[in-house]
Amino acid sequence: MKRSRRYRSLRDSYARDGIRSLREAMALVKRLSNARFDESVEVSVKLGIDPKKSDQMVRGTVDLPHGTGKQVRILVLTAGEKEKEAAEAGADWVGSDEYIEKIQAGWLEFDAVVATPDIMGKVGKLGKILGPRGLMPNPKSGTVTFEIGKAVRGLKKGRMEFKVDKTGVVHSAIGKCSFREDQLVENATEFLREVVRAKPGTAKGTYLRSVFVASTMGPGVRVDPLDVLTAAK
């Protein structure tokens, strides 16, 4: 991949073969961030699993103590009295049939979808649209529930879902470069703690193969997995 002069300059400004504690890595990522916008900070973890095996799937949800720094636009699919609860909790759009039809017509101007179980029969037809984008409501991620208010407030505060990809990597944005260093460390620690908790019982050998943190436009900084395991306890 051809990299820009700015990227190469940042990459060459530190010892890339070094391995750092999570706090040292976050400090370096903040120092390397010089884009003209508030870059996201991302954590990527290579796991010692076989993602092709269904019993080694790694997924879960995490409530980041300091949020993601992103304004989450939430669509709630429900009907009846739950509509008021969703609106009062801060949902951006609330409804059922009209929004299902809009999505089928191509509307996707939202970041998360929450639905009540009684309406999932209708929502199911959106699987081919929402599924590939990671937006399909799922009971395991807490987005199919009758506790609509709780789900919406959690997403607004910073709850997010993670899932291992086909290469065995879990990655997620855990904040912005404008966050304080301690906020980034706390968010990353909580995310990594949940990834460790989600370790499949059938996984053998080293679970955390490698951990990297990076800003949106910056180079990756390698983190010591042992430091991660210690912090995640």
Buried (B, 14 or more C-beta within 10 A) or exposed (E): EEEEEEBEEBBEEBEEEEBBBBBBBBBBBBBBBEEEEBBBBBBBBBBBBEBEEEEBEBBBBBBBEBBBBBEBBBBBBBBEEBBEBBBEBBBBBBBBEEBBEBBEEEEEEBBBBBBBEEBEEBBEEBEEBBEEEEBBBBEEBBBBBEBBBBBBBBBBBBBBBBBBEEEBBBBBBBBBBEBEEEBBBBBBBBBBBBBBEBBBEEBEEEBBBBBBBBBBBBBBBBBBBEBBBEBBE
